[in-house]
Amino acid sequence: MFYFLLSLSLFLTPVFILFYMAVETLQRNKRDRLNQCASLFFFSAMLMLFGNFMTSLFTVPFSGKISYLFIYLPAFAAMCLLIRFCALLSERDRAMSRPLLLILCYAPLLSGLSTLLFPQWSYIEIAEIGGWRYHEVSPLLMGVTVVTAVYTMGLSLYLVGAGLREAAALQLKLKRKQLQMVMWGVGLGGAWAVLLASHKRFSIVPDDLWMPDLSMFGVLIYAFFMRYAMMKYDFLLSIERKILCAMSPVSILIVDRNGIIRETNAQTEAMLGPLHQEPAMRRLDEWLTPCEEDAAKPAEDSRCEALYRGEYAVHNRQGDIRFVRADSEFIYTAGERFQCVALLDITETKLAEAKNRHLAYHDSLTDLPNRFMFQQRLQESLSAVKHHQGSIAVILIGLDGFKKVNDSQGHHVGDLLLQHVADILLKRAALDATVFRLGGDEFAMIVPHSESQASISELCHDIFEGFQAPFLYKDKSYYISASVGVSLFPEHGQQAEQLLQFADLAMYHAKQSGRNRYVLYDPFIHREEQERFRMDGWIRKGLKQGEFALHYQPQVDMESGRVTGAEALIRWHHPEEGLIPPNEFIPLAEESGTIVDIGYWVLDTACEQLRKWMEAGYAPLCISINLSAKQFLDPKFPDVLADTLNRTGIEPSLLCLEITERTAMLDKGGCADICREIMSFGVKLSIDDFGTGYSSLVLLKQLPVHSIKIDRSFVIELETNDSDRAIIIAMIAMSHNLGKKVVAEGVEELGQWNMLARLGCDEVQGYFVSRPLPADEFVRFLARERQQGISVMSPAYHMHK
């Protein structure tokens, strides 16, 4: 019984040892080709020893076939794996083509399988002496086996020797020790197999003890050396570090001093994608491309070459690009230096940053470069052309009528229209031009190499031609035009700010000149704009410093000839320029919005003046005040009017507010509501410049006004122009039928007075009665009329004028 158990241990202990080594090696790194190859070698060797055990169990005739299948064929496979292992360990596989490597590695297996073609010459006979069984191999099988074994040992030693020479040249201590250990294993294992191949049985062995073929233990010897080389001189020395790499959420690579990848974890392959060839044993530079200057020039270390640090782009086999942030440190194993590189996948972050950068420099609606990009690109273009004396055109494009479409049809249609405009500009722009959206309804172009104004003119006309086609949306057509301003480098300016400012001035001038046209910047435009800017500053300053005053032009009742009221007219006495006529500053004030402040000042000053006259005992007068469109439509106006009336205490019916016909047409429904709210205070309303608009009849019917004022353009030629006279007759008749009073302004001659009297006009004002008078002179005018008791139509009155 003892010999039986001892025999089993001699047969099966090497089998279990090799099985353990196969599993252990594979578990260390299932993805590593070197570990895979070693594990398969251990398993093949295990089959050989297990086959030797099986031959001792079966009958002698059957044992020969078992030996062939479970000993010789696994032996040929083990020789293939030995060559493959030596090629991988020495890294000679990287220097060979794939077909050559396959031929060299799998030649032993092919030679072993070739013996199957000649079964009559490839046989094994089992001889048994006591407890010992040995093989009698046919000459053919013996010859193939010996040749293949010599080939395997010779090629393996060559590969290992070449690896040793390279490791010595590169001073790779760890690699050199690994290769030396494998060389010892090949030599000692082969020597053991050769020395014991001819021994049948030792005389000292008892007859009852079964013995395995001791020559096969040469494979076991080599397996021990192979395992020792991989465990002792591995890059990851402990199972804890292996688990750490496997569980790490980042990619970890071990790189030698030549940049060759020695080890990777599972996350590395997941990042690189499925590969035909694993990244191990390849250069890390093949995968990584620096993204930034810091990464392209790694930080130097006093102990070695360079660390992989910074951001890199990773190009995998599928053509995808991912981005990683690399960090690394140097590690030392068995006296050799390696670099542990950790790669954190930051692809999503980089894509988000790229998207944010795109949004920072591009308009989200049209995807055109935005104002920030425009300024940067213009500065870059100027820096480039200044070196070779080139030219640049800056073109600003402002849409005409866009606000009307946006307000009437909604922002959605407005957005679609802006995208339509962007498409037009992109299609019509020159090949080397860049189109931008500056914001709102403003676009811009930078056109390099603008050698002539003719080319710019042609480009502008192409843009206008693009706007001829309507924008179609839900069976509706929307037409829009553009006003274009152009400035040129170097003719108009040298700096980006100047060119942008001058192009903007030219575009504004195009809008002021009628729209749907382009204007090339001219210095006159700049001077005019500077004058307007200076004037606007004077207006604001003058309003604070009391430079404005009101003059009052009497309004006379034509039936009695008595003064019944006055129109308050603003005058500006500039300390340096003297008297500035209203037609020079009122339009600018309306454009800048200062007209609202001026209007409230006029309202307050006129009401205060009327209160003083009433307290002085003068007969009640109706003061007329002109309201600008912006003041009339100001939401705060009704509250300001009510506060002024309460504060000054004047009778509301003595105040008449005049709005122009064009103002009344700005917002028909809203205008009527405002008029009714004003009249609810008891204040009178009048339509000024009546007859110069487009809807006089409609206004008379819809607006609750007390009176109309016939524009002086109809009064000037009243006596000689039949058309003007007919229009005035119609105005007076319509107004009286609707119960509204008629006031004619601009009366300068007696004939005009007489004609208006015959036509039934109610009141007049003009130079025939009096010019606009300062408050004190207007008081004297009223006092003279009261003292003399005469009307303005008496000869005595005109003698005193």
VOGUVEX-134283 format. One record per residue (C-alpha): x negated, z, y negated. Coordinates in steps of 0.5 Angstrom, whole numbers, plus 500, padded with zeros to 3 digits. Layout:
N
XZY ...
//
This chain:
801
500500500 494502495 491495496 498491495 499495489 492493487 493486488 499486484 495489478 489484479 494478479 499480474 495484469 492478466 499475466 502480462 496481457 496473455 504474454 503480450 498476446 502470445 508474442 503478438 500472435 506468434 510474430 504475425 506468422 511464426 510458420 502458421 500452425 494456427 498462430 503457433 497453437 494460439 500462442 501456446 494457448 495464451 502462454 499456458 493460460 499465462 502460466 495458470 494465472 501466474 501460478 495463481 499469483 505464486 500461490 499467494 506468495 508462498 506458505 500455505 503448505 507449499 502453495 498446494 504443490 505450486 497450484 498443482 504444477 503451475 495451475 492444473 497441469 497448464 490447464 490440462 495443456 490449455 485444454 489440449 491446445 483449445 481442441 487443437 485450435 478449434 480443429 485447425 480453425 474449422 479445418 476438421 483436422 484435414 478430415 481426420 487421420 493423424 493418429 485420431 487427431 492426436 488422440 482427440 487433442 491430447 486426451 486432456 493432457 494424458 488425463 491430467 498426467 495420469 493423476 501423478 500416478 496417484 499422488 495420495 488421492 490427487 492433492 490440493 489443499 489451500 485455505 486462507 480467509 483474510 486476503 483470500 486463498 482458495 483451493 480444496 481439491 481432492 475428489 479424484 483430481 476434481 473429478 478428472 478436471 471436471 470430466 476433462 473440462 466437459 470433454 474439452 468444451 463439448 469437443 471444441 463446440 462440436 468442431 466449431 459447429 461442424 466448421 460453421 456448417 461447412 462455412 455456411 454451405 460454402 458461403 465463407 463469410 470470413 470463416 463463419 465470423 471467425 468460428 462464431 467468435 470462437 464459439 462465443 469465447 468458448 461459451 462465455 469463458 466456460 460459463 464464467 468459470 462455472 459460475 465463479 468456481 464456487 465463490 470463495 470471496 465477495 463480502 464487499 472486498 476489503 480484507 487487506 486486498 488480495 484477490 486472484 481466483 476469479 474463475 480463472 478469468 474465464 480463460 482470459 475471456 476466451 483468450 480475448 475472443 480467440 485473439 479478436 477472431 484471429 486479428 479481426 478476420 485475418 487474411 492479412 489485416 496489417 503488419 505492413 502487408 505481413 512484412 511485404 509478404 515476408 520480404 518478397 522474393 517471390 512465393 505468395 499464397 492466399 487461396 480461398 474460393 475452393 482452392 484451399 491455401 490459407 496463407 503462405 510466406 517463407 519463400 513458398 516453403 523454401 521453394 517446396 522444400 522442408 515439409 512434414 505438413 505445411 502447405 497451408 490448409 491444403 489445395 493449391 492444385 496438389 502442388 501445381 501442374 500446368 505446363 502449358 495449355 494457357 495455364 491448364 485453362 485459366 482465364 475466366 473472370 466475371 466475378 469468380 471461377 478462375 485465376 491461377 495464371 501461366 506456367 506450372 510445374 511444382 512437385 515438392 515432397 523430395 520428388 524435385 520439380 521446379 517451374 514457376 510463373 503464376 499470376 493472381 488477383 482477387 481480393 476481398 476481406 470482410 465481404 469474402 473473396 480470396 485469390 492472392 497468387 504470386 509464384 515466380 521461380 523460373 526453374 533456371 530459365 526453363 532449364 536453359 530453354 530446354 537446353 537451348 531447345 535440345 541444342 536447336 534440335 541436336 548435334 552438339 558433338 554427337 548429341 544425335 538429332 540434327 538436320 532440322 529435326 530430321 526434316 521435321 521427323 521425316 515430315 511427321 513420319 510421312 504424315 503418320 504412314 500415309 493414313 495406314 499405307 505404311 512404308 519408310 526408308 530414308 538412308 543417307 550415309 556419307 563417310 569415305 576418307 574422313 577429310 583425309 583423317 581430319 586434315 592429317 590428324 587434326 580436328 580433335 581426332 576427327 571429332 572423336 571419329 565422328 562420335 565413334 561413327 555415331 555409336 556404330 550407327 546407333 548400335 546397328 540401327 533397327 529398333 524403330 529407326 532414328 539416327 541423325 547427323 546432318 552435318 560434316 561427315 553426313 549421317 541419316 536414318 529414318 526407318 519406318 515399316 521398311 516392307 522389303 528391299 531385302 530388310 534395307 539391304 540387310 541393314 546396310 550390310 550391318 552398317 558396313 560390318 560396323 565400319 570393319 572395326 578400326 577406330 583406335 586412338 592413342 595406339 593408332 588405328 583409323 579405318 573408314 568406310 561409308 557410301 550409302 544412298 537409300 530412297 523409299 516411300 512410297 515407291 520413289 516419292 511422296 514428299 519429304 524433299 523428294 525422298 531426301 533428294 533421291 537418297 542424296 543422289 543415290 549416295 553420290 552415285 555410290 561414291 562415284 561408283 567406287 565408295 564403300 557400298 550402298 545404292 538404292 535410288 533408281 530413276 535413271 540416277 535422277 535423269 543422269 543427274 538432271 542431265 549433268 545439272 543441265 550440262 553444267 548450266 550450259 557450260 556456264 552460259 556458254 563460257 559467257 556467250 562465247 560458245 567455246 573456241 580453241 583448236 591447235 594441234 601442231 607439234 613437230 620436231 622429229 629431227 627437222 620435221 618442222 612445226 615448233 609448237 602447238 597444243 591448245 585444245 578447247 572445243 564447244 560449239 553448242 547452238 542446239 547440240 552442236 559440237 560437244 566433245 571435251 570428254 563429255 563436259 571437262 569431267 563435269 566442269 572439274 567436278 563443279 569447279 567451272 574448270 578454273 574459269 575455263 582454264 583462265 579463259 583458255 590461258 588468256 585466249 591462247 596468249 592473245 592468239 600467240 601475240 597476234 601470230 607473232 605480230 603477223 610475222 610468223 616464226 616463234 611457236 611454243 603454245 602448250 596449255 593443259 592445266 587442271 588440278 584445281 587451276 594449278 593449285 589455285 592460290 590466285 594462279 601465279 598472279 593471274 599468269 603474271 598478269 596475262 603475260 604482262 598484258 599480252 606481252 608474249 615471250 614467257 618461254 613460248 608458253 608451256 603449261 602442262 600438268 598431269 602426273 596425278 595433279 603433280 602427286 596431289 601435294 608433292 611439296 606444294 607442287 614443287 614450290 608452285 612449279 618453281 614459282 611458274 618457272 621463275 616467270 620464264 614459262 616452261 612446264 611439262 608433265 602430261 600423260 606421263 607413265 599413267 601415274 604411280 611415281 613417274 621416276 620420283 616426279 622426273 627427279 623432284 619437279 623442275 619441268 622442261 619436258 614430258 609427254 608420253 601418253 598415247 596409250 603407250 604409242 598405239 601399239 608401239 610397233 607390235 607390243 614389246 612391253 609398250 616399246 620397252 617402257 617408251 625406251 626407258 622413258 626417253 632414256 631417263 628423260 634425256 639423262 635428266 636433261 628433259 625433252 620428250 614429246 609423244 602424243 597420239 601418233 597416227 601412223 607412219 610406222 609409229 613415227 619411224 619407230 619413235 624417231 629411231 628411239 630418239 623421241 624429240 617431238 610428236 603430235 597426232 593425226 599423222 601430222 594434223 588434227 587439231 585446227 581452228 586458228 585460221 586453219 592452223 595459220 593456213 597450215 603454217 603458211 603452206 609449210 612456209 610457202 612450199 618450204 617442205 617438212 611434214 615428213 616429205 611426200 609433197 606435204 602428205 599430198 597436200 594434207 
//
